C-alpha cells in the first residue's frame, strides 16, 4: 500500500492531508439544492465496462428522439450547439464514447473555462480577502502523491476545454467506485446552455510532470497512465441547471460523474487504487480547519499540464444575498483548476473531499471559493450511486 502524506510545511501548519493509493501503478493500457442528472446508458451496460464498444439501445433511442442519429453524432453532429436543440434538462445527458477523439495533442490544446466573479453582494456573510497562498507543484509521479486527482476534458461551443476532478468513493460499490467529483460548470453551461459533450476523465494526467514541449513527444501512457474514463451519467444541482453562471448559483456549483473505461473492464478505483470519501457535514468555515485544493491550473501564468496544490484555512464568502456561504482560501491557482477537489482531515484522521474549486476573482489571482457540500450535494452523490447499483 502506498500512503503519501502531503505536509503543508510552507504554511507552518501541523495538519497533514493523506491521499492513499493501493494499485500497482499505471500501465501502458490502462443545503436546499436539488440534484439533477440524466442517464446515457443503463446500469447493466455501465457495469459491464465494455468501454463504449457497444453503445446501448437506450442511448441511441434517446438521441433519435431528439432528431439525432447515433452515428451522425459520433461523426460530428455533436458540434451543433444550436440553443434550441442543445440538451439541457436533467434527463437529457448523453455522452457516447468516440474512440480516438481525445488524443494527446487534442488534450494539450484544450483551454480552461473562465469562471470569475466581479461583484460581492452578500457582504454580511463574507470575511476579509485572504492573503494569497502560492500554489506549489505536486511531486511526481502523480500516481504516488495525489492518485485520486486528474483532469476532465470536454467540448463546449468555445472549443476543447479542461477542468480538474477527483475520484470519490461509491458507498454501494466499496473498492470499485466509478465516481468523479467536479464542478457543475465543468459539465453543464447553466443558464446559458446545456450539457457539455465528449466528457472524459484522465487520472494522474501527465504523470511525470513533463513540460508542454516534452509532453508533445511523450508516450501515451505518460500522458494518461490509467487510460481515459468517459462519463456515462452526470448529476449537478437543479440550481446550477436553472441559474448557473449567475451569483445565485455559485454555491451550488458541483457535479458528480459516473464514468466507464474507454478500454477494459476494471472500475476506476480498482485501476487507480484510490478514491476519497466525501464529507457532507458542511462544517462552517471556521470549523473546517486546514483545507487543501488540488488541480491543474491552465490560465496564465500556468500551462495546464502540471498539477498544483494550495493549503490554507477556510474563511466565509457569499456571492449574493440569501445564498449559502461558500468556503474561500488563499490560492494562486487559476482557471483549469476548476472542479478540483478540496480536502480536509476528518476528526477520525481520514482525508475527505469537502468542496471543489468553483470561482476566483476577476482580474487577478489570489483566492479561490468552493461550495459547502450539504444535503443537496449528498443527494446528488446518492442519486448516481443508486443508479448504477445492480
TORSE-100407 format. One line per 8 residues: their letters; for each residue x, y, z of N, C-alpha, C. Coordinates in steps of 0.2 Angstrom, whole numbers, plus 2048, in hexadecimal, padded with zeros to 3 digits. Layout:
! residues N
A	X,Y,Z,X,Y,Z,X,Y,Z | ... .
END
This chain:
! residues 390
XXXXXXXX	804,7FA,800,800,800,800,804,806,800 | 802,80B,7FC,806,811,7FC,802,816,801 | 805,81A,805,802,81F,809,807,825,809 | 804,82A,805,809,830,804,806,836,808 | 809,839,80D,807,83E,811,809,845,80E | 804,849,80D,806,850,80A,806,855,80F | 80C,857,811,80D,85B,817,80D,863,815 | 809,867,818,809,86E,816,80E,872,81A .
XXXXXXXX	815,86F,819,81A,872,81D,81B,87A,81B | 81A,87C,815,81B,883,813,816,887,817 | 810,885,81A,80C,889,81E,80D,888,825 | 812,884,827,813,883,82E,80D,880,832 | 809,87B,82E,804,878,831,805,871,833 | 802,86E,838,804,868,83A,7FF,862,837 | 7FA,865,834,7F5,860,831,7F8,85D,82B | 7F7,856,82A,7F9,853,824,7F3,850,820 .
XXXXXXXX	7F4,850,819,7EE,84E,815,7F1,847,812 | 7EE,842,813,7F1,83B,810,7EC,839,80A | 7EF,838,804,7EC,835,7FF,7EF,82E,7FE | 7EB,829,7FE,7ED,822,7FE,7EC,81F,7F7 | 7F1,81B,7F5,7F0,817,7EF,7F2,810,7F1 | 7EE,80B,7EE,7F0,804,7EF,7F1,800,7E9 | 7F1,803,7E3,7F2,800,7DD,7F9,7FE,7DC | 7FB,7FA,7D7,802,7F9,7D5,805,7FE,7D1 .
XXXXXXXX	801,803,7CF,804,808,7CB,801,808,7C4 | 802,80E,7C0,7FF,80E,7B9,803,809,7B5 | 7FF,808,7AF,802,804,7AA,801,807,7A3 | 804,804,79E,803,807,798,7FC,806,795 | 7F8,801,798,7F1,800,796,7EC,801,79C | 7EC,805,79D,7E8,806,7A3,7E0,807,7A3 | 776,86C,807,773,872,808,76B,871,805 | 768,876,802,761,875,7FF,761,873,7F8 .
XXXXXXXX	767,872,7F5,768,870,7EE,766,86A,7ED | 763,869,7E6,761,863,7E4,765,860,7DE | 767,85A,7DF,76B,857,7DA,767,856,7D3 | 76B,856,7CE,768,855,7C7,76D,851,7C3 | 76A,84C,7C0,76F,848,7BC,76B,844,7B6 | 76F,841,7B2,76C,83E,7AC,770,838,7AB | 76D,832,7A8,771,82C,7A7,772,82C,79F | 778,829,79E,779,828,797,77A,820,795 .
XXXXXXXX	77A,81C,79A,77A,815,799,777,812,79F | 775,80B,79E,772,808,7A4,777,806,7A9 | 775,804,7AF,77A,802,7B4,77D,7FC,7B2 | 77A,7F7,7AF,77D,7F1,7AD,783,7F2,7A8 | 781,7F6,7A4,787,7F8,79E,78D,7FB,7A1 | 78B,800,7A6,791,803,7A9,795,7FE,7AD | 792,7F9,7B1,795,7F5,7B5,799,7F0,7B1 | 797,7EF,7AB,79B,7EA,7A6,7A2,7ED,7A4 .
XXXXXXXX	7A3,7F3,7A5,7A9,7F6,7A3,7AC,7F5,79D | 7A8,7F5,798,7AA,7F3,791,7AE,7F9,78D | 7AE,7FF,791,7B2,804,78E,7AF,808,789 | 7A8,807,788,7A5,80A,782,7A5,807,77C | 7A7,801,77B,7A8,7FD,775,7A1,7FC,772 | 79C,7FA,777,795,7F9,775,791,7FD,779 | 78F,803,775,78B,808,779,784,805,779 | 780,807,77F,77A,804,780,775,807,77C .
XXXXXXXX	76F,803,77B,76A,805,777,766,80B,77A | 767,80B,781,764,811,784,767,817,782 | 76D,817,781,771,81D,77F,76F,81F,778 | 76F,81A,774,76D,81C,76D,766,81E,76C | 762,81B,770,75B,81E,770,75A,825,773 | 75E,826,778,75D,82D,77B,760,832,776 | 765,831,772,767,836,76D,762,836,767 | 75F,830,765,75A,830,760,754,834,761 .
XXXXXXXX	752,834,768,74C,838,76A,74D,840,769 | 754,841,769,755,848,768,758,84A,761 | 756,845,75C,758,846,755,75F,845,753 | 763,841,758,76A,840,756,76B,839,756 | 76F,837,750,771,830,74F,777,82F,753 | 778,829,756,77E,828,75B,784,828,757 | 784,825,751,78A,826,74C,78C,82D,74A | 786,830,749,787,837,747,78A,83B,74C .
XXXXXXXX	788,83A,752,78B,83D,758,792,83C,759 | 794,836,758,79B,834,759,79F,837,753 | 79C,838,74D,7A0,83B,748,7A0,842,747 | 79D,845,74C,79E,84D,74C,798,851,74E | 792,84D,74E,78C,851,750,78C,854,757 | 790,851,75B,791,854,762,794,85B,762 | 797,85D,75C,799,864,75C,794,869,75B | 78D,867,75A,788,86C,759,786,86E,760 .
XXXXXXXX	787,875,761,785,878,768,77F,87C,767 | 77A,87B,763,774,87F,762,771,87F,769 | 76F,885,76B,76C,886,772,766,882,772 | 762,882,76D,75C,87F,76D,75C,877,76D | 761,874,76B,762,86D,76B,767,86B,770 | 76B,86F,774,770,86E,779,76C,86A,77F | 76E,864,780,76B,860,786,76D,863,78C | 768,865,790,76A,869,796,767,866,79D .
XXXXXXXX	761,862,79C,75D,860,7A2,761,85A,7A5 | 75F,859,7AB,762,854,7AF,763,84D,7AC | 75D,84B,7A9,75D,845,7A6,760,844,79F | 762,84A,79C,765,84A,795,76C,848,794 | 770,847,799,777,846,799,778,840,794 | 77C,841,78F,77F,83B,78B,786,83D,78A | 78A,837,789,791,838,789,795,832,785 | 793,830,77F,795,82A,77C,79D,82B,77B .
XXXXXXXX	7A0,825,77D,7A7,824,77C,7A9,825,774 | 7AE,829,773,7B1,82A,76C,7B8,828,76C | 7B9,822,76A,7C0,81F,76A,7C5,824,767 | 7CB,825,76A,7D0,829,767,7CF,831,767 | 7C9,833,76A,7C8,83A,76A,7CD,83E,76E | 7CE,83C,774,7D3,840,779,7DA,83D,778 | 7DD,83F,773,7E4,83D,772,7E8,842,776 | 7EF,840,777,7F3,845,77B,7F3,84C,779 .
XXXXXXXX	7F3,84D,772,7F4,854,76F,7ED,857,771 | 7E7,854,770,7E1,857,771,7E0,859,779 | 7E3,855,77D,7E3,856,784,7E7,85D,786 | 7ED,85D,783,7F1,863,784,7EF,869,781 | 7EA,869,77C,7E8,86F,779,7E2,872,77D | 7DF,86E,782,7D9,870,785,7DA,876,78A | 7D5,87A,78A,7D6,880,78E,7D2,880,795 | 7D2,884,799,7CE,884,79F,7C8,889,79F .
XXXXXXXX	7C3,887,7A2,7BD,88C,7A2,7BE,891,7A7 | 7BD,897,7A5,7BE,89D,7AA,7B8,89E,7AF | 7B9,89C,7B5,7B4,89D,7BA,7B6,8A2,7BF | 7B5,8A8,7BE,7B7,8AD,7C3,7B1,8B1,7C5 | 7B1,8B5,7CB,7AC,8B8,7CE,7AE,8C0,7CF | 7AA,8C4,7CD,7AC,8CB,7CD,7A9,8CF,7D3 | 7A3,8CC,7D5,79F,8D0,7DA,79F,8CB,7E0 | 79E,8CE,7E6,79D,8CB,7EC,797,8CE,7F0 .
XXXXXXXX	791,8CC,7EF,78C,8CF,7F2,78A,8CD,7F9 | 78C,8C7,7FB,78A,8C5,801,78F,8C6,806 | 791,8CC,807,797,8CE,80C,796,8CC,813 | 790,8CB,815,78F,8C9,81C,791,8C2,81E | 792,8BE,818,794,8B7,819,79B,8B6,817 | 79F,8BB,816,7A6,8BB,813,7AB,8BE,818 | 7B1,8BA,818,7B6,8BC,81C,7BB,8C0,818 | 7C0,8C3,81B,7C5,8C7,817,7C8,8C2,812 .
XXXXXXXX	7CB,8C5,80D,7CE,8C1,807,7D4,8BE,80A | 7D5,8B8,809,7DB,8B4,80C,7E1,8B6,809 | 7E7,8B6,80C,7ED,8B7,809,7EE,8B2,804 | 7F2,8B3,7FE,7F3,8AE,7F9,7F8,8A9,7FB | 7F6,8A3,7FA,7FB,89D,7FB,7FD,89B,7F4 | 804,89B,7F4,807,898,7ED,806,891,7EC | 803,88F,7E7,802,888,7E5,809,885,7E4 | 809,87F,7E7,80F,87B,7E6,80E,875,7E1 .
XXXXXXXX	813,873,7DE,813,86D,7D9,812,867,7DD | 80E,862,7DB,80E,85C,7DE,814,858,7DC | 816,854,7E1,81C,84F,7DF,81A,84A,7DA | 81F,848,7D6,81D,843,7D1,821,83C,7D3 | 81E,836,7D1,818,836,7CD,812,837,7D1 | 80D,83A,7CD,807,83C,7D0,803,836,7D3 | 804,830,7D0,800,82A,7D2,802,828,7D9 | 808,82A,7DB,80B,829,7E2,809,82E,7E7 .
XXXXXXXX	808,834,7E5,807,83A,7EA,800,83D,7EA | 7FC,83C,7E5,7F6,83F,7E5,7F1,83A,7E0 | 7F1,834,7E1,7EE,82F,7DD,7E7,831,7DB | 7E3,833,7E0,7DC,834,7DE,7DA,83A,7D9 | 7DF,83E,7D8,7DF,845,7D4,7E0,844,7CD | 7DC,847,7C8,7DD,846,7C1,7DA,84C,7BD | 7DA,84C,7B7,7D7,851,7B3,7D1,84F,7AF | 7CC,854,7AE,7C6,852,7AB,7C7,856,7A4 .
XXXXXXXX	7C5,853,79F,7C5,856,798,7BE,856,795 | 7BC,85B,792,7B5,85B,78F,7B5,860,789 | 7B0,860,785,7AF,865,780,7A9,869,781 | 7AA,870,780,7A5,875,781,7A5,879,77A | 7A0,87E,77A,7A0,882,774,7A6,886,773 | 7AA,887,778,7B0,88B,778,7B6,886,776 | 7B5,880,775,7BB,87B,773,7BC,876,778 | 7C2,873,778,7C4,86E,77C,7C6,871,783 .
XXXXXXXX	7C3,86E,789,7C4,871,78F,7C7,86C,794 | 7C9,86F,79A,7CC,86B,79F,7CA,86D,7A6 | 7C9,869,7AB,7C8,86A,7B2,7CC,865,7B5 | 7CB,865,7BC,7CE,860,7C0,7C9,85C,7C4 | 7CA,856,7C6,7C6,851,7CA,7C9,84D,7CE | 7C5,849,7D3,7C7,845,7D8,7C3,83E,7D8 | 7C7,839,7D9,7C3,832,7DA,7C1,832,7E1 | 7BA,831,7E1,7B7,830,7E8,7B4,829,7E9 .
XXXXXXXX	7B3,828,7EF,7B0,821,7F0,7A9,820,7EF | 7A7,81A,7ED,7A0,819,7EC,79E,814,7F2 | 799,816,7F6,797,812,7FC,794,80B,7FA | 791,80B,7F4,78E,805,7F2,793,800,7EE | 799,802,7EC,79E,7FE,7E9,7A5,7FF,7EC | 7A5,7FD,7F2,7AC,7FE,7F6,7B2,7FB,7F2 | 7B7,7FF,7F2,7BD,7FD,7EE,7BC,7FD,7E7 | 7B6,7FE,7E4,7B5,7FE,7DD,7B2,804,7DA .
XXXXXXXX	7B3,80A,7DD,7B0,810,7DB,7B1,812,7D4 | 7AC,815,7D0,7AD,818,7CA,7AB,81F,7CA | 7AB,822,7D0,7A9,829,7D1,7AE,82E,7D1 | 7AD,834,7CE,7B2,83A,7CD,7AE,840,7CF | 7B1,844,7D4,7AE,84A,7D6,7B1,850,7D3 | 7AD,855,7D1,7B0,85A,7CD,7AB,860,7CE | 7AC,866,7CB,7A7,86B,7CB,7A2,86B,7C6 | 79C,86E,7C8,796,86E,7C3,798,871,7BC .
XXXXXXXX	79C,877,7BD,79D,87A,7B7,7A2,877,7B2 | 7A5,871,7B4,7A9,86C,7B0,7A5,867,7AC | 79E,867,7AE,79A,862,7AA,794,865,7A7 | 792,86B,7A9,78C,86E,7A7,78D,875,7A6 | 78A,879,7A1,78B,880,7A0,787,884,7A4 | 782,881,7A8,77E,885,7AD,778,889,7A9 | 777,88F,7AB,772,893,7A8,772,894,7A1 | 778,894,79E,779,896,797,77A,890,792 .
XXXXXXXX	779,88A,795,779,884,790,778,87E,794 | 77B,878,791,779,872,794,77F,86D,795 | 77F,867,795,784,862,797,78A,863,792 | 790,863,794,796,863,790,797,85C,78D | 79B,85B,788,79C,855,785,7A3,852,785 | 7A3,84B,783,7A9,848,783,7AD,848,789 | 7AA,848,78F,7AD,848,796,7B1,842,797 | 7B7,843,799,7BB,83D,79B,7C0,83F,7A1 .
XXXXXXXX	7C1,83B,7A5,7C6,83C,7AB,7CC,838,7AA | 7D2,83B,7AB,7D8,838,7AB,7DC,839,7B1 | 7DC,834,7B5,7E0,834,7BC,7E7,834,7BB | 7EA,838,7BF,7F2,839,7BF,7F4,83B,7B8 | 7F1,840,7B5,7F3,842,7AE,7FA,845,7AF | 7FE,843,7AA,805,845,7A9,808,843,7B0 | 808,83D,7B1,80A,83A,7B7,811,83C,7BA | 816,83D,7B5,81D,83F,7B7,81E,846,7B7 .
XXXXXXXX	819,84A,7B6,81A,852,7B6,81E,855,7B1 | 81D,852,7AB,821,854,7A5,81F,85B,7A3 | 824,85F,7A0,822,866,79D,81D,865,797 | 81A,86B,795,816,86A,78F,81A,868,789 | 820,86A,788,824,868,783,826,861,783 | 828,85E,789,82A,857,78A,823,853,789 | 81E,855,78B,818,851,78B,815,850,784 | 817,855,77F,815,853,778,818,84D,775 .
XXXXXXXX	81E,84B,778,821,845,776,821,83F,77B | 81D,840,780,81C,83B,785,818,835,782 | 819,82F,785,815,829,783,80E,82A,786 | 80A,827,783,803,827,786,802,825,78D | 806,820,790,805,81E,797,808,824,79B | 80C,828,799,80E,82E,79D,809,833,79D | 805,834,798,800,839,798,7FA,837,79C | 7F8,831,79B,7F2,82E,79F,7F4,827,7A1 .
XXXXXXXX	7F7,827,7A7,7FA,820,7A9,7F5,81B,7AB | 7EF,81D,7AC,7E9,818,7AE,7E4,818,7A8 | 7E5,81B,7A3,7E0,81B,79D,7DB,821,79E | 7D6,821,79B,7D1,826,79B,7CA,823,79D | 7C6,827,7A1,7C0,824,7A4,7BA,829,7A2 | 7B6,827,79D,7B1,82B,79B,7AB,82B,79F | 7A8,831,7A0,7A2,832,7A4,79C,82F,7A1 | 798,82A,7A4,792,827,7A1,78C,82A,7A5 .
XXXXXXXX	78D,82E,7AA,788,831,7AE,78B,837,7B1 | 787,83C,7B2,789,842,7B6,783,845,7BA | 785,847,7C0,780,84A,7C4,783,851,7C6 | 77F,856,7C6,781,85D,7C9,77B,85F,7CD | 77B,865,7D0,775,868,7D4,770,86B,7CF | 76A,86A,7D1,765,86E,7CE,766,875,7CD | 769,878,7D2,76A,87F,7D2,76F,881,7CD | 774,87C,7CC,779,87E,7C7,776,87D,7C0 .
XXXXXXXX	772,878,7BE,76F,878,7B8,76A,87E,7B6 | 767,880,7BC,762,886,7BB,766,88D,7BA | 76B,88E,7BF,76E,894,7BF,775,895,7BF | 778,88F,7BD,780,88F,7BD,783,894,7B9 | 788,897,7BC,78C,89D,7B9,78A,8A4,7BC | 784,8A3,7C0,782,8A9,7C4,785,8A9,7CB | 785,8AF,7CF,787,8AF,7D6,783,8AA,7DA | 77D,8A9,7D8,778,8A5,7DD,77A,89E,7DC .
XXXXXXXX	77E,89B,7D7,77F,894,7D6,786,892,7D8 | 78A,896,7D9,791,894,7DB,791,88F,7E1 | 78D,890,7E6,78D,88C,7EC,78B,885,7EA | 788,884,7E4,786,87D,7E2,78A,87A,7DC | 790,87D,7DC,794,87B,7D6,798,875,7D7 | 795,86F,7D7,798,869,7D8,795,864,7D3 | 798,85E,7D2,795,859,7CE,799,852,7CF | 795,84D,7CE,798,846,7CF,797,842,7C8 .
XXXXXXXX	79C,83F,7C6,79C,83B,7C0,79D,834,7C1 | 799,830,7BE,79B,829,7BE,79E,828,7B7 | 7A4,824,7B7,7A8,823,7B2,7A9,81C,7B0 | 7AB,81A,7AA,7AD,813,7A8,7B4,814,7A4 | 7B8,80F,7A5,7BE,80F,7A1,7BD,80E,799 | 7C1,812,796,7C0,812,78E,7C2,80B,78C | 7C7,808,790,7C9,801,78E,7CA,7FD,795 | 7C8,7F7,795,7C9,7F3,79B,7C2,7F2,79F .
XXXXXXXX	7C3,7EF,7A4,7BD,7EE,7A8,7BD,7F0,7B0 | 7C3,7F1,7B2,7C4,7F2,7B9,7C1,7F9,7BB | 7BF,7FA,7C1,7BC,800,7C3,7C2,805,7C4 | 7C0,80C,7C4,7C5,811,7C5,7C9,810,7CB | 7C6,80F,7D1,7C9,80E,7D7,7CE,808,7D7 | 7CC,803,7D4,7D0,7FD,7D4,7D6,7FE,7D0 | 7D5,802,7CB,7DB,803,7C6,7E0,808,7C9 | 7DD,80D,7CC,7E2,813,7CF,7E4,811,7D6 .
XXXXXXXX	7E0,80D,7D9,7E1,80B,7E0,7E0,811,7E5 | 7DC,815,7E3,7DA,81B,7E8,7D3,81E,7E7 | 7D0,820,7EC,7CA,823,7EC,7C9,826,7F3 | 7C6,82C,7F3,7C5,830,7FA,7BE,830,7FC | 7BD,830,802,7B6,831,804,7B4,838,804 | 7AE,83A,803,7AB,841,803,7A8,842,80A | 7AA,848,80C,7A8,84B,813,7A2,84F,811 | 79C,84D,813,796,851,812,793,854,818 .
XXXXXXXX	797,855,81D,795,858,823,795,860,823 | 798,862,81D,798,86A,81C,79A,86E,822 | 7A0,86C,825,7A2,870,82B,7A3,877,829 | 7A1,87C,82E,7A2,883,82D,7AA,884,82C | 7AB,889,827,7B2,88A,826,7B7,88A,82C | 7B5,88E,831,7B9,88E,837,7BB,888,83A | 7B6,883,839,7B7,87C,83C,7BA,877,837 | 7BB,879,831,7BE,874,82C,7C5,873,82C .
XXXXXXXX	7C9,877,830,7D0,876,830,7D4,878,82A | 7D9,874,829,7DD,875,823,7DA,871,81D | 7DA,875,818,7D7,872,812,7DC,872,80C | 7DD,86D,809,7E2,86C,803,7DE,86C,7FD | 7E0,870,7F8,7DD,870,7F1,7E2,86D,7EC | 7E0,868,7E8,7E4,865,7E3,7E1,867,7DC | 7E5,867,7D7,7E3,868,7D0,7E8,869,7CB | 7E6,86A,7C5,7EA,86C,7BF,7E9,873,7BD .
XXXXXXXX	7EC,878,7C0,7EA,87F,7BD,7ED,880,7B6 | 7E9,883,7B2,7EB,884,7AB,7EC,88B,7A8 | 7E8,88F,7AB,7E9,896,7A9,7EF,899,7AC | 7F2,89E,7A9,7F8,8A1,7AA,7F8,8A3,7B2 | 7FE,8A2,7B5,805,8A0,7B2,806,899,7B2 | 801,895,7B2,802,88D,7B2,800,88B,7AB | 802,884,7AA,801,882,7A3,7FD,87C,7A2 | 7F9,87A,7A8,7F4,875,7A8,7F7,86D,7A8 .
XXXXXXXX	7FD,86C,7A8,800,865,7A8,803,863,7AE | 803,868,7B3,807,866,7B9,802,867,7BF | 801,862,7C3,7FD,862,7C9,800,866,7CE | 7FB,86A,7D1,7FD,86E,7D7,7F9,86D,7DD | 7FB,871,7E3,7F6,870,7E9,7F7,876,7ED | 7F2,878,7F1,7F3,87D,7F6,7F0,87B,7FC | 7F2,87D,802,7EF,87C,808,7EF,882,80C | 7E9,883,80F,7E7,889,813,7E1,887,817 .
XXXXXXXX	7E0,88C,81C,7DA,88B,820,7D4,88F,81D | 7CF,88C,81D,7C9,88E,819,7C6,894,81D | 7C3,899,819,7BF,89E,81C,7B9,89F,818 | 7B4,8A3,81A,7AD,8A4,817,7AD,8A8,811 | 7A9,8A6,80C,7A8,8AA,806,7A1,8A9,803 | 79E,8AF,802,797,8AE,7FF,797,8B2,7F9 | 793,8B0,7F4,793,8B3,7ED,78C,8B7,7EC | 787,8B6,7F0,781,8BA,7EF,77D,8B9,7F6 .
XXXXXXXX	779,8BE,7F7,775,8BE,7FD,770,8B7,7FD | 770,8B5,803,76B,8AF,805,76E,8A9,801 | 774,8A8,7FF,777,8A2,7FC,77C,89F,802 | 77D,899,801,781,895,806,788,898,806 | 78B,898,80C,792,899,80C,797,894,809 | 79C,897,805,7A1,892,802,7A7,893,806 | 7AB,88E,805,7B2,88E,808,7B7,892,803 | 7BB,896,806,7C0,899,802,7C7,898,805 .
XXXXXXXX	7CC,897,801,7D3,896,803,7D8,89B,7FF | 7DD,89C,802,7E2,8A0,7FE,7E6,89B,7F9 | 7E6,89C,7F3,7E9,898,7EE,7EA,89B,7E8 | 7F0,89A,7E4,7F1,89D,7DE,7F0,899,7D8 | 7ED,893,7D9,7EB,88F,7D3,7E6,893,7CF | 7E6,892,7C9,7E1,895,7C4,7DC,891,7C1 | 7D8,893,7BC,7D4,88F,7B8,7D7,889,7B6 | 7D4,883,7B5,7D6,87D,7B4,7D7,878,7BA .
XXXXXXXX	7D8,87C,7C0,7D7,878,7C6,7D0,878,7C8 | 7CB,87B,7C5,7C4,87A,7C6,7C2,873,7C7 | 7BE,871,7CC,7BC,86B,7CD,7C0,866,7D1 | 7C7,869,7D2,7CB,865,7D6,7C9,864,7DD | 7CB,85F,7E0,7C8,85D,7E7,7CC,862,7EC | 7C8,863,7F1,7CA,866,7F7,7CA,861,7FD | 7CF,860,800,7CF,85B,805,7D1,85D,80C | 7CE,85A,811,7CF,85B,818,7D0,855,81C .
XXXXXXXX	7D3,855,822,7D4,84F,826,7CE,84F,82B | 7CB,849,82B,7C5,848,82F,7C7,847,837 | 7C3,848,83B,7C5,846,842,7C7,83F,843 | 7C5,83A,83F,7C8,833,83F,7CF,833,83C | 7D2,838,83A,7D8,838,837,7D9,836,82F | 7D3,835,82C,7D3,833,825,7D2,83A,821 | 7D4,83A,81B,7D4,83F,816,7CD,83E,812 | 7CA,844,811,7C3,844,80E,7C3,84A,809 .
XXXXXXXX	7BF,849,804,7BD,84F,800,7B8,853,803 | 7B9,859,803,7B4,85E,807,7B1,863,802 | 7B4,864,7FD,7B2,869,7F8,7B6,868,7F1 | 7B4,86D,7ED,7B8,86D,7E6,7B9,874,7E4 | 7BE,875,7E0,7BF,87C,7DE,7BA,87E,7D9 | 7B7,884,7DB,7B2,887,7D7,7B3,88D,7D3 | 7B5,892,7D7,7B6,899,7D4,7BC,89C,7D7 | 7BF,8A1,7D4,7C4,8A6,7D6,7C3,8AD,7D5 .
XXXXXXXX	7C7,8B1,7D6,7C6,8B8,7D5,7C8,8BA,7CE | 7C4,8BF,7CC,7C6,8C2,7C5,7CC,8C6,7C5 | 7D0,8C6,7C0,7D5,8CA,7BF,7DC,8C9,7C3 | 7DB,8C4,7C8,7E2,8C3,7CB,7E1,8BC,7CF | 7E6,8B9,7D1,7E6,8B3,7D4,7E8,8B4,7DB | 7E5,8AF,7E0,7E7,8B0,7E7,7E2,8AC,7EB | 7DC,8AA,7E9,7D8,8A6,7ED,7D3,8A2,7E9 | 7D0,89D,7EC,7CC,899,7E8,7C6,898,7ED .
XXXXXXXX	7C0,896,7EA,7BA,895,7EF,7B7,88E,7EC | 7B4,88B,7F1,7B0,884,7EF,7AA,884,7F3 | 7A5,880,7F1,79F,87F,7F5,7A0,87A,7FB | 79C,87C,800,79B,877,805,797,871,803 | 799,86B,805,795,865,802,791,863,808 | 78A,864,807,785,862,80C,780,85D,809 | 77A,85E,80B,775,859,809,774,858,802 | 774,85E,7FE,773,85D,7F7,778,85A,7F4 .
XXXXXXXX	77F,85B,7F6,784,858,7F3,784,850,7F4 | 782,84F,7FA,782,848,7FC,77D,844,7F8 | 777,847,7F7,772,844,7F3,774,843,7EC | 778,848,7E9,77B,847,7E2,77F,840,7E2 | 784,840,7E7,788,83A,7E8,784,834,7E8 | 77F,834,7EC,77B,82E,7ED,777,82C,7E7 | 775,831,7E3,771,830,7DD,776,82C,7D8 | 77C,82E,7D7,780,82A,7D3,782,823,7D5 .
XXXXXX	783,823,7DC,785,81C,7DF,77F,817,7DE | 779,819,7DF,773,815,7DE,772,813,7D7 | 773,818,7D3,772,816,7CC,776,810,7C9 | 77C,80F,7CC,780,80A,7C9,781,805,7CE | 77C,803,7D2,77C,7FE,7D7,778,7F8,7D4 | 77B,7F2,7D3,777,7ED,7D0,772,7EA,7D5 .
END
